[in-house]
C-alpha cells in the first residue's frame, strides 16, 4: 500500500472522517460502512494489546504488528497510524517509518511531545525543541517518501496559538504532507492556522477523550483547511459498552438475550466463513468442488 490514496484525501477540498479500527473485524466493518480511510491509535493498541493506558507503553513495533493484521481486511482502504514521537531521534523515526511501510500502513502522524509521551488530552504535556521535531519529519520525508506524513504538534495547550502556528509552519517546510494541531478545535483558531499556512492540509482529532465540544460542521471545517477528522476510539468505546452490557446480562439472568447483538450469520459472513468452507471443500480429498 502506498501513500497515494491517503494523499488524495488530503488534496480534496472536503472533509473525510477516519474512524478508529483495532482488529480485522472492526477493519472489515469500517470498509463495509463505506469509509475511504481508517485510523489506528496508540491508545487503542495500548488498551487492546496490553491493557494499559496511553502513557508511553506502546512502541512502534506494537503498532506495526497490529496493523499487519488489519491490512487484508481493509481491501485497499488506506490506514493512517499513530507513531507517537517516532520512538527516539530522527534515526529511530526513520526505522519506525520503514516498519510501518512494511506492515502496509499508508501514513503516520508524528508528534512533538517529549518521550515518553502522554495522551494528547492529559495535562502536563511537554514538547521538544521544534528543531528536533522538524528534523524527524525531514528524515522521514527523505527516507520513507512512500508514507504520507502528518506532523502533529501538542504546543497549543502549554504555549498557545502563536507557537502552534510557528511549529506547523516549520513542520510543513520540513516535508510534512499535513499538519495536526492537537487540541485546536475552535474554528477561529483553525482559520488562523489556515491563513498562516495556505495550501497546507490540516487534520483534527474528534476523540471522546477531549470531552464534549461545540459541534462544527464539515463545511465549516473544510472552509478552514481541515481535510481529515480522526475518531480514534469511538468504535472501541461503543464495543466496550456493548460487551459490558452483555456481561452484566449474563451475570444477572444467565443470558445475553436482553442485549442487542450482531446475528451469528452476520459475524460469520464478516470473517469470511462461507468462502473458507468453499475453499476447504475444493481442496480437501473427498470434498465437493
Beta strands, then each sheet from edge to edge (+ up, - down):
strand 1: 16-20
strand 2: 37-40
strand 3: 78-82
strand 4: 107-111
strand 5: 148-153
strand 6: 178-181
strand 7: 201-205
strand 8: 226-231
sheet 1: 1+ 2+ 3+ 4+ 5+ 6+ 7+ 8+ 1+
end
